[in-house]
Amino acid sequence: MKVICLLGSPRTNGNSSTIAHKFCNTLKKAGSEIEYIELNKLDYKGCQACDACKKNGGECILKDDLEDVFASVKKSDVIVLASPVYFGDVSAQLKGFVDRMRSYRFKEKICKERTLNLEPSKKLVMILSQKAGAKYFNDLYPTYKTLFEGSLGIKVMPLIRGCNLDKKSDASNNANLMNDVESMARKLITVGT
Ligand SMILES: Cc1cc2nc3c(=O)[nH]c(=O)nc-3n(C[C@H](O)[C@H](O)[C@H](O)COP(=O)(O)O)c2cc1C
């Protein structure tokens, strides 16, 4: 499998990145090819709502560092999106990318008449790390799942989430979490979910 892993935290090697690396390393050991992209190191704008993509077959016309990311996403089988929870949502770095993904949907009609500039077989894995406990921010994943599946036709895998994580090293020091992440990666390899 070809995997693109987008890291949405400004903290290199922070919690969401640690979880994402654990997940992707497990896929790599099983033969997957992994490309990591640290979004915070790229230069790009948010969606400009110009709707050029709606008329040109689903290509974002903004010329910035996301051009290469979009090309890699199109070639990948699995898209991993990792982010800290910031103010109850994903980081601005990841949200900026997610909004730009709307360019893949180029015919603004609902359901059957919709056309996507993206192969339908892609899978997406969402990874979140948060300081709060597990009873908070449970609305985040279902919302993104609905949008990725409904608007972009991407199959969204079960959420991988680290809770009660704050210091950069909290995820790597949490053996149970690391084991769970590894199990979820193995499950994706063996049963495809
Ligand atoms: C600007 C900012 C906003 C945050 N907002 C939240 C929040 O709404 N809920 C929460 O549980 N944690 C919040 N946090 C804490 C981070 O989500 C938490 O420390 C996370 O584990 C960091 O992941 P990282 O190491 O991958 O950056 C916030 C942190 C920052 C810097």
The ligand as an ORCA input file, in Angstrom:
! r2SCAN-3c Opt
* xyz 0 1
  C      -3.778     26.389     20.564
  C      -4.085     25.128     21.337
  C      -5.403     24.756     21.510
  C      -5.707     23.578     22.191
  N      -7.015     23.227     22.321
  C      -7.327     22.062     22.955
  C      -8.681     21.656     23.078
  O      -9.613     22.326     22.631
  N      -8.929     20.490     23.715
  C      -7.922     19.702     24.240
  O      -8.228     18.661     24.804
  N      -6.637     20.049     24.109
  C      -6.311     21.218     23.494
  N      -4.996     21.572     23.344
  C      -3.944     20.629     23.819
  C      -3.437     19.719     22.690
  O      -4.480     19.184     21.906
  C      -2.651     18.550     23.277
  O      -1.562     19.040     24.020
  C      -2.174     17.586     22.208
  O      -1.790     16.364     22.802
  C      -0.991     18.151     21.431
  O      -0.660     17.288     20.379
  P       0.718     17.477     19.570
  O       1.837     17.135     20.540
  O       0.633     16.514     18.442
  O       0.776     18.877     19.112
  C      -4.663     22.767     22.715
  C      -3.331     23.168     22.557
  C      -3.038     24.346     21.886
  C      -1.582     24.757     21.703
*
